[in-house]
Amino acid sequence: MSQYADLKAQIAKLQAQADEARRTEVDNVVADIRQKIAEYGLTAQDLGFAVAAKRGRPPKKVPPPARYQDPNSGNTWS
């Protein structure tokens, strides 16, 4: 085999090992997080995952345009 083919085979082998190591570490981290959530009774809101209510005043409703206008006084109405 050529040196290039050998290197590509090594890369594939190392990538498979890295993927397996990551999968194992993620499983351990998830298990640890779940245990701590249960231990402390945390909620999604405690962790910042819940949808927060909007703060401040609601937007003002824009009144519809007047349909009628008195030509003498300029008063408008709908």
N, C-alpha and C positions, 0 to 999 in steps of 0.2 A: 504494500500500500504506500501511497505517497504521503509525504509529511502533512500536506493540506488535509487529506482525508482522515488521517490520524487525529489532527487537531479538531476537525469537525466532530468526530466521534467523541472526543473528550469533552467538547462543549456540550453535546447532547446529554452525555452522562452527568456532567456537573449541573446542567439545568434541571434534570430530573431530580437530582439530590437536593438542589435548592428549593424546588417546588415542594418536595416532601417535607423538608425542614420547616418551610413557611407554614404549610398546612398543619403540622404538629404544633408549632408555636401559637398559631391562631386559635386552635382548639383549646390549648391551655389557657390562653388569655381570656377567651370567651367563658370558659368554665370558672375562672377566677372572678370575672366581673359578675356573672350570675350569682355566685356565692355571696359576694359583697352586697349586691342589690337585695338579696333575700335577708341577709344579716342585718342590714340597716333599714330595710323597709322603704327603699327609694322608689320613686315613681318616675315616669317619663318626663313629667314637668320638673322634677328636682334635677334631672340631668340635662334639661334644656331642650328636650325633644318635642314637648307639647307645643301646640300652636298657641301663641300668646294673643290675648285680646288686644285689639287696637287701642291705643291711648289717645286721649284728647277728645275734642268735640266731634260729633258727626258732621259731615259736610252739609251746608245749608242748601235747602231746595230752592231752585231758581223758579220764581213764579212764571207761568206761561204769559206770552205777550197778550196785550189787550186786544179784544176783537172789535170793540166799538169805541168811538170817540165823539163827544159832543163838539160840533164845530164852533159853537158860540163860547163855551166855557173852557174847552180843552180837557174836560174830565173824561177818563177812560173807564171801561168795564168789560167784563167777559160774559 
